[in-house]
Amino acid sequence: MLHHQLDITLKPDEGRLFVADRISLPDGARARYLEVVLNAGLQIVATNAKAVSPYGIAEGNRRRYRFTLDPLADTLSISYEGTPQAPRRSAPQAMPGVVLDSASVYLDGAGAWYPLTGEHPVTAELTVHHPPGWQSISQGARLEGTTTTTRWRSEEPQEEIYLLAAPYRFYSKPGPHAEAQVFLRTSDDPLAQRFLDITDRYLDLYSRLIGPYPYPKFAVVENRWETGYGMPSFTLLGSRVMRLPFILTSSYPHEILHNWWGNGVYPDYASGNWSEGLTSYLADHLIQEQQGRSADYRRSILQKYADYVASESDFPLREFRARHDGASQAVGYGKTLMFFHMLRRNLGDTAFRTGLRRLYRDYRYRSAGFEEIRRVFEAVSGRPLAAMFHQWVERVGAPAIVLGEPQVRDLQQKGFRLEGELRQSHADTPYRLRVPVAVTVADSDTAVWSIVELDSASTRFAITLPSRPLRIDIDPRFDLFRRLAPEELPPSLGQVFGAANLTVVVPSGASAEERDAYLLLVAQWRRQFPGIRTQEDILPLPENGGIWVLGKTNRHAASQLKRISAQFPVELGPKLKLGEEVLTEKDLSLVLTLRRSAVSTLAYLQVGSVAAVPGLARKLPHYGKYSYLAFAGDDAVNVTKGQWPVHASPLTLQLTDEKHERGKLPAEAPLIE
């Protein structure tokens, strides 16, 4: 392990920095040469090495150097200065890879702003000299801070070293697990206090569930770009993001938890990034579980997979590195989340919690892949898990389940027997599945809960019941990762945005101002959905793919609204009625969806104010699971959202001539309160 002792002077107005780095070599690792990589915009001005020379070919924003060391040397000192060049990113980013200007500083390992040796992990101590009134942030502990200097120490092994700085307002609050810190670009005491107060709650929750928090502080840092990044011991949130009303119970605990998974135990990216899925499961899913809404959340995960992932865009979990579109998020986050949920259901909560603690204990500050995770959970459960890990980590795709027509047999004085068949309808090798089955019976409010082992193309099952069965539901809580049947899915924006062919139909009779706004919307969406195309409303609608019909003057608007109103509770008029909700806000913008066929879903957008279009363009791709939405005013503030009801599922069958509501399912406790 290498240790960096960095003395840094930032000159933001000049876009320059000056650094003196004293690298301590690990015991027993002294060598005649040390090769390092440094940003190509930085020039070495001094070193204690016997010689230094360029080595190899410059790569992007980096140059390689070879330092010739004294055989007895245990340190290498390097001084350098300059303007670091931004790295090339492999995926679109919301901010540059290097920032060093009069407004802020952001530097990470990809920017090679400090000498990279290829030795991981590293520890570091930073003394940062910055303009008066600025604050700097790095991982680890804040040792001291003045108006012009801040010192940070990271004794925990790290994969890279971060340095941020800006004229921040600094807030802090000590806690039993770590110090909570907030860095804001402008003073906002109530906002800072909300983050300070809730930080310790999450640190306590995850310390009890997994193990001790691995860092001396957790900081919330406001970013001038709209990001949601998690770094070791801090998170970088955009100004608008951190002020969203739901952030404290959604993205914020997710970023805190990354200090256990991702920045505490490092994923072995070569074998698949599991940390995003596990973090989502223990943050986003756990919060929904604590509120009794976990089944709805899992349904939305499966819906996103169905909406965005086609066979050509699917891939195995072992190939996931980071998300770059809806399909990669649905697999890398969603499928991985469901994998850990199924692992928990297989092993039980006690063994699952024990496995989480063992994984964290054994691999803190180390890399672990799916293979290491498998061995940990096998050890704590005493059960072989190779087959389960192989089918979910190595295979592409998802199973599809079909329920055959069941039969009811009256056993006279011994109750009833329900016999049926489950089939896997996908074409490739069958999965090994433990399928939950709920049977609603007469004379009981509670359904009978069973597990059917489905490990072949089809399996017969028989369930003995105390009274006459009235209804059967397969996987009613969405506990399995599977491809949902179309009848299980409401029409949604995700089906429109996730379609292989996406068409935006522009009204030919729109005013010049409205038309320009629509074309701006299309241009903004095209960055995320490059295959999008436009057409005038004088042409017929396409037969397949996702379709946006824009504007109430659109020639297709009346006919599509008529179809929507015939199927769903929508009333358009002076007052807008969606279901039982009446909306009276001025300048309402409305989004309604309709499944036209098995291969086409349409979305209708009616804009209340042309000024709202930029906000709608930015926001609508984030509402993928919803069937309808309404936004108020020029700022496009969401005032309602929801999903159209799903009236029938092929995995639910009534067993008598009457229609019966599903019986109550067995109560389930959250993984941790």
C-alpha positions, 0 to 999 in steps of 0.5 A: 500500500502506498501513502501520499503526503500531498501539499496542494496549492489551488489557483482557481482563477488561473486554472492551475495547481501546484503540488508537492507529493511525498510517496511512502513506499511500502515495506519490502517493496523498494525497487530501482524503478517506479513507474507513474502516470500523471496528467499531461497538463502537469509538468514535473519541476522537482524530484528526489529521484536519481533520474526521471524520464518519459516512459511509453506513449501518452494516453489521452490526458496522461503521460507515463514517467519512470523514476530511477530510485536510490536503492535505499530510498523508501520515499519518492518526492515529486513536485509538479504544477500546471493545468490538468486536462480533462479525461475522456469518459466512456459514458456521458457525464453530467459534468466534466471529468476535471474542473479547476476554475473560478467557481469550483474544483473537482479532481479524481483518479481519472484526472490523474492529478496525483501520481498514479502507480497502479498500486491499489489501494492507497492512503493519503494526507492532504494539505490544501491551500485555497482562496480565502473563504473557500473550503476543500473536501476529500475522503477521510477526516477533516483535521483542521480548517482555516479561511485559506487552508484545510487538512484531510487524512484518509487512513482507510485504504482507497482506490483513488484520491478525490479533491473538491473545493469551492466557496462553500458554507460549511455545517457539521454535527457530531454523531455516535457513528461519524461526523455529519457534514454539509457543504452548500454553495449558498447559506441555507440553514434549514436545508443543512439541518435536515441533512445533518439530522437524518444522516445519523439515522441512516448511519445507525440503520446500516451499522446495525444491519451490516457493520460499523460505518467505515469512515470518520465523516459523511458529507453532503456536497452541493455540486453546480452540476446536477449529479448524484454521485457517491464517493468514499465518505461523501456524496456530490449532489446537484443543487436541484437534486438535493432540494427535491422533496423526496431526496432524503428518503430515496437517493440520499440513503442510497449514497450513504449506503455506498460507503458499505457497498462500493466504497467500503467493499469494492466490487470486482468490476471485471466479474460484474458490478454487484454494488449498485444492485445490492445498494438499491436493495438495502436502500431504495427497496428497504425503505419501501419495505418498511412502509409496506410497499415493497411488492409495488417497488419490485413490480416497478423493477420488473416493469422497467426491465420489460419496458427497456430491455429487448433481447439485443440490449440484454446482457448478463450481470457479470458484464455490468460495469455502470449504467448508461441508459435505461436497459443497462440500469434495468439489468445492472440495478434492477436484475441485481436487486432482484437477485439479492431478493431471491437469495434472501427468500431462499436463505431466510432473513437471519442467514441473509443478514449474517451473510451481509455482515460476513461479507462486509467484515471479510472484504472491507477495503478489499475487492469482492466479486460474485464468486466471493459473495457466493462463498460467503453466503454458502458458508453462513447458510451451509447450502450450495449456491453455485447453480443459483449464482450461475443462472442469474449472474452468467445467463442473459434474459429472464424466465417467463411463467405460464399458469395452466388451467387448474383443477379442484378436487373435493376430498370430502371430509379431508378438504380440497386439493388444487392441481395445476401446472406451471410452465416456463414459456421462454425458448432456452434452458429452464431456470430453477425457480421457487415460485410463490403461490397464493390460494384464496379459500372460502371461510378465510380472509388469509390466502394459503401460501405455498412454494412450487419448485419449478426446475423444468419446462413444466411442473405439475403441482398439488396443494391440499386446502382446508376449504374450497379454493376460490382464486389462485395467484402466481408470484403475487408479490413479484418475488421472482425476477421474470419477464412480465406478461403484457397483461400485467403491465399498465401502459407507461412512459417507459414503454414509449421511451424504451421502444426500439423505434421512437417517433414524435408527432409534431402538430403542423398547425402549431404556432412558431413559438410552440413548434420551436419549443417542441423541436427543442424538446426533441433535440434534448431527448435525442441526446438520451434516445439517439434513434428518435425521429419526428414526423408531421401530424398529416401522416398516419401514426406508425404501426409499432414502436413508441409514439409521442403525440404533441399538442392539443392542435395535433390532428391525432389528438382527438382520436387518441384522447377518445380512445384513452377516455374510453378505457381509463377514468379521464375527463378533460374540460375546465377541470381535469379529472384523473380517476377520483382526482380533480385538478384545478391548477392553472397552466396544467401540462398533461401526459396520458398513455395508451397501449395501442397494440402489443407492439406500440404504446402512445403518449399524449402531451398537452402543454399548458405553457410553452415555457414549461417545455424545457422542464418537461423535456428534462423531467419526463424520462425520469417518470418511466413507470407512470401512465399519467402525469400532470404538471403545473406552471412554467416550472413544470411542477408535478402535481399528480402521477399514477398508473392505469389499473391492470384488470387482468393477469394470466397468472391470476385465475378465478376458480368459481363463477364469481369474482373474488378478491385475493385473500390477505398474504402472510405478513412479512417483516422488513429486513430491519426496522 
